[in-house]
Amino acid sequence: MPDRRRRNPCVVLPLLAAACAAPPAPLPAPTPATQDERMAWWREARFGLFVHWGLYALPAGKWRGEDHHGEWIRDTARIPRDEYTQLQARWNPTAFDADAWARSAAAAGMKYVVLTSKHHDGFCLFDSAHTDWDVGGTPHGRDIVAELAAACARHGLRFGTYHSIMDWHHPDYLPRRPWEAAARPTASADFDRYERHLHAQVEELVRRVRPAVMWFDGEWEPTWTHARGVRLFELCRRLAPAMLVNNRVDVHRDGMAGFSTSAEAVGDFATPEQEVPPDGLPGVDWESCMTMNAHWGWNAADTRWKSADELLRHLIDIASKGGNFLLNVGPRADGTFPPEAEDRLRHIGEWMAGHGEAIHGTTASPFDALAFGRCTVRAGEPVSRLYLHVFTPPPAGELVLPGLASRVLRAFRLGAADAALPVRRVGADVHVRLPTATGGPLPPVVAVDVDGPPVVHRTPSIAAESDVFVDALLVTVAAPGAGLDVHYTLDGSDPTAASPRAGGPIALHGSCTVKAAGFHRGSLVTGTAERRFTQVAPRPPAKVLARGHGLRLARHTVDWQRIPDDRQGLVAEHDAIAAAVALPDGIGERTALCFRGFLDVPADDLYRFALASDDGSRLWLGGELVVDNDGPHGTVERRGAIALGRGLHPLELWWWNRTGEATLSLQWARPGEPFAPVPGAALRH
Ligand code: H79
């Protein structure tokens, strides 16, 4: 667990946990001494409300017969600027009640609210001195940002602003949307002047509402640079040293996973969007933002609401991985939350009322995957509390905590503290018996108090480049934590303290099962990891004579979502020779390419392939599907491996693109070597 996480004051006396949940939260020190101090309230909060509101709520997703739009409607429906500006005169959310919003968020167990002060359409929900493209110029006239900030303070919530860097209204912002480039000339546009405008608005927001979080977005266009990101970040720090700034202030976000390891990247927390990183983001603060349905802004036709249960499980899942959950509501044009959103907030709030201590101020699970659900932790001295969130009732009525070495003081269900649950030690594990009928809101949570900080010995990992090999394979066995001896076997037997001890890589020369377990002073203290490795014979090469270099390349017009199984009937429009697996110039939309020929491999060996494409692609060798990277997606890389004998192997590679960006690359690697592009010399037809 990262030691930079500050201990929660509730840790020492867990019974005081409820008192810690009481609003209002104290304001952070105006100038935090450390990053831990700056992040403390946010780490404690774990759960916040995102609000996407703006003029786009008026059309409610519908424009000229299409009803799939959202906050991007000006772009996705290609609405000219002058037509979109007419919405300003219609902005009159008479039912808007900031206290009602704040009350709903607080009752759901949320601790902060982030509101769109400005989205990509440039329209501001505050009355800005730097533009008339704001609420000040509407019939309603009220300052939404100021009202919600004040209401949040009354309800013990911190308030933050989402402020878009991208701006489709400001004349100095560049680039234009591609479809409106002609209608909006750029000759007198000056992006540096736009940057000054952006700084002025950020300063205005800070001075007026003192946001606890400044949440930037729309940073991915080429005009926004690392240098501009650093300037904006430093402005925020200078104006309000306690204010948190998300990582989208900088250009280092790495796709939707929202996380970059670049040392120069600025920003206080990473921002995965519409996803939860499978293993969290160890070592950094992060916040997953997510919609309740399929849109951020209000869309009246959207019926794809996630169930309240699913959203609650996301909250628990995220907390168990050490992150925050920023759950979105897109209010309607009249100023009210949709009833579906209110229902979900209420449902989550009912659970949080009795289980909030299992979320607020907790840190990530110390366990590997748990069969029954998730774990959150309140670590401390002299007692730590593990919260076991039971998603799936355990088959034998017992919750298994693998490798928990700490002494268990007591276990009980949250909400039934009088009834101690039986606990027993089974080898390296602890079992907690759970009554079948738990009562109370689901999922039930079991609290397990342990002596001191939790000590969990995790099952060792067995790592190798592949599960199959031709001659030999190097396997690395390691313990995830320090202080354990790892012993392993290669004959399928369970490792004991007398088995060989793992140090450097282990060389395999034949098929076998590797088993590994961790020992402490000679006793087994972890689960046993197991992985099967198979020696394979290389596929014999084709009995053909090499012809020319390169592959035959056929181009097809298609309307695919997937590569069909039967591609025989397709009529090629062009047939050519490709020197490499790469996209030729002038590839249009709704196009498929088929590369066909032979791969000339230099020696009997296992070959790994990395196929990256936007959209889908598939690679066959000798009729065997080696990499399946199919599906409508942005650039995604997938890998596969096959043992090949020296010589020529029939190759077939299909790629297709529906619309938008198009990419394709094929790399390969032999054991122990890095991936490199498949050279033209290895391609024959
Ligand atoms: O405000 C909501 C959305 O309107 C906004 N973010 C949430 C919080 C949003 N804007 N765009 N998108 C979501 C999708 C944009 C995706 C991409 Fe990219 C931008 C694809 C390529 C550039 C981000 C950066 C993902 C990959 C690189």
Boltz pocket constraint, residues with backbone or C-beta under 6 A from the ligand:
constraints:
  - pocket:
      binder: B
      contacts: [[A, 52], [A, 71], [A, 72], [A, 217], [A, 218], [A, 220], [A, 253], [A, 254], [A, 255], [A, 256], [A, 273], [A, 289], [A, 296]]
      max_distance: 6.0
